Amino acid sequence: MSRAVLEPYRIKMVEPIRLTSRSEREDLLQRAHYNMFLLPAEAVTVDLLTDSGTNSLSAEQWAALMIADESYAGSKSFARFEETVRDVFGYTYVFPVHQGRGAERLLFSVMCKAGDVAPNNTHFDTTRANLTDFGVTCADLLCAEGMDLQLHHPFKGNMDVEALRTLLREKRERVPMVLLTITNNSGGSQPVAMANIRAVSAACREFGVPLYFDACRFAENAYYIQQRENGYSNKSIEEIVREMFSYGDGLILSGKKDALSNIGGLLCTNNGALVMRLRERLVLTEGFPTYGGMAGRDLEVMRVGLREGMDANYLAHRLGMTEYLGARLREQGIPIAEPAGGSSVFLDARGFLPHLKLEQLPAAALAAEIYLEGGVRTVEIGSAKLSSGETMSLVRLCLPRRVYSQTQLDYVADVIGDVWKRRSEIGGLEYEFKPEILPAFSAYYRPLSAVAEQELATAD
Ligand SMILES: *Cc1c(COP(=O)(O)O)cnc(C)c1O
């Protein structure tokens, strides 16, 4: 037996959790239209909806809040923030924004025009929505290994470099930039290898296209490179981070992920020719360039969080926890996407509920059932085609940073185990209301009526 995965911190402040009864949850679920986003957080026992902005701050971050400079222009907090960002990532120009999607809009507004094509390993949903809003076509060029749920491979977030070269050969004049998402959030938060980053960068240089990172989980990606890629086991996380970003021209980043903050974001570039236009756009939608939609306090929290997020002991614990939760589910025979790790564990909803058709929304139905069983909030992830030709349907269990203990994750594994035992009795859902943009956030669902179930069953 290997040793327990030790938390490299102790608890200084606690936040009580209100426990709910099953009948209470039944009622809450109906009132939330079976959508996890519409539940009151107070009625959630263990909240695995997202790791975005749900991080616990450290004592040092709370202390940094107190020394913040809230000056409108030229604040000391910005100077410190800028210095840290330059040191961590190695880019020259630093623009704070209110969160990741602010950086997306800012970058795309100066780089893209309608009719363009933007390649990425997999576009995250807000990135895709923003590019689409600018009239840009999104090309997902994920490697074949990334499209097989069961395959074990160390870097399933890699981009298909041949596909990128083909795209650049055919459509170079329509490609304003290449994006690379590390780790690949919408592709199961799988990491991208340094060798792949280097190869993508070489293709970009050859065709003269800038490379920008969607770098929200940069520290977790660096940790996987250190653990899994030849030649990196003796390098520090800080060194690996510097090397990764040396192959690109800039980044967009949400401070709510690996920067261990509750809000905030960042755009970096080495391209001085963009600076004046970026400043203009920043003032228009985010704020003056030395705060960009963040309070001085937020800049301080993010500055400290950027460093703490690269601590090797913290990363070993965090990624050890997702692997632990994956193992607890796997040992009960529950189908999950492999390999488990990164920020999340994914349940394969079609494997879990094979009696439901895609139209019966197995992922949404499973998420609702897990909440009903034990107050655990998860999230359904929109469907996508797999290499097998099948359409996947996933439920994500996403771990907030420095928030839950191993006991709480054991509880999650037990709750899902109890749902697994009665899986054949679980019915499907249907849309009561389906919004056009980012439907998962605000859709209304309802249990499929007996009549609709009957019609679906006789349809084949
Ligand atoms: C979270 C995230 C974003 C968007 O950031 P927000 O802070 O939520 O606006 C963009 N890309 C990726 C890969 C993300 O994980």
Ligand as a Chemical Component Dictionary entry (heavy atoms), coordinates in Angstrom:
data_LIG
# 
_chem_comp.id                   LIG 
_chem_comp.type                 NON-POLYMER 
_chem_comp.pdbx_formal_charge   0 
_chem_comp.three_letter_code    LIG 
# 
loop_
_chem_comp_atom.comp_id 
_chem_comp_atom.atom_id 
_chem_comp_atom.alt_atom_id 
_chem_comp_atom.type_symbol 
_chem_comp_atom.charge 
_chem_comp_atom.model_Cartn_x 
_chem_comp_atom.model_Cartn_y 
_chem_comp_atom.model_Cartn_z 
_chem_comp_atom.pdbx_ordinal 
LIG C1 C1 C 0 -12.502 28.865 -17.523 1  
LIG C2 C2 C 0 -11.946 28.857 -18.866 2  
LIG C3 C3 C 0 -12.127 29.943 -19.744 3  
LIG C4 C4 C 0 -12.983 31.136 -19.385 4  
LIG O1 O1 O 0 -12.585 31.773 -18.233 5  
LIG P1 P1 P 0 -13.636 32.549 -17.292 6  
LIG O2 O2 O 0 -12.821 33.103 -16.195 7  
LIG O3 O3 O 0 -14.641 31.535 -16.834 8  
LIG O4 O4 O 0 -14.286 33.599 -18.121 9  
LIG C5 C5 C 0 -11.547 29.877 -20.991 10 
LIG N1 N1 N 0 -10.835 28.806 -21.366 11 
LIG C6 C6 C 0 -10.628 27.739 -20.554 12 
LIG C7 C7 C 0 -9.805  26.589 -21.017 13 
LIG C8 C8 C 0 -11.174 27.725 -19.287 14 
LIG O5 O5 O 0 -10.979 26.671 -18.481 15 
# 
loop_
_chem_comp_bond.comp_id 
_chem_comp_bond.atom_id_1 
_chem_comp_bond.atom_id_2 
_chem_comp_bond.value_order 
_chem_comp_bond.pdbx_ordinal 
LIG C1 C2 SING 1  
LIG C2 C3 SING 2  
LIG C2 C8 DOUB 3  
LIG C3 C4 SING 4  
LIG C3 C5 DOUB 5  
LIG C4 O1 SING 6  
LIG O1 P1 SING 7  
LIG P1 O2 DOUB 8  
LIG P1 O3 SING 9  
LIG P1 O4 SING 10 
LIG C5 N1 SING 11 
LIG N1 C6 DOUB 12 
LIG C6 C7 SING 13 
LIG C6 C8 SING 14 
LIG C8 O5 SING 15 
# 
